Amino acid sequence: MKGVVRWVDGAMFVAESGSGHAVVVDGPPEGGGRNLGVRPMEMVLLGMGACSAYDVVHILRKARQEVKTCHVELDAERADSPPQVFTRIHLRYVVSGTNLAEAQVQRAIQLSAEKYCSASIMLGKTATITHEHVIVTVS
């Protein structure tokens, strides 16, 4: 995996992935930024959420569950002093579909957390990670 991060000005950078996708990263005004992009640690948190959501949807589809939507709400705390690593992360999965089995949703989240989501497993080295889920039935 490769990537390039280029400084634009102030605290703004453009990060480009090896697959050719770009995202603007910026800091707050008090840090020299203009608040025109996500903060670097926000991107880490969002990456973890996306990694886990991807796993959950993939696992549920493989289990022939009729998933319509899935989103993950993330709530995190960081250490007060440098390095300000994540110390607590809570993920709340909201999964909607037809005839979703509670046990299958729980299993998908557990497999993501314990086996498949590299970002979760890596961040779990410094943070206590908790999960909850809500199933919304749609017809």
Protein Blocks (a to p, Z undefined) as FASTA:
>chain_A
ZZddddfbhjbccdddfkopacdddddfknopaolaccfklmmmmmmmmmmmmmmmmmmm
mnopacfbdcddddddddfbdcdddfbdcdddddddehiafklmmmmmmmmmmmmmmmlm
mmmmmpccdddddddddZZ
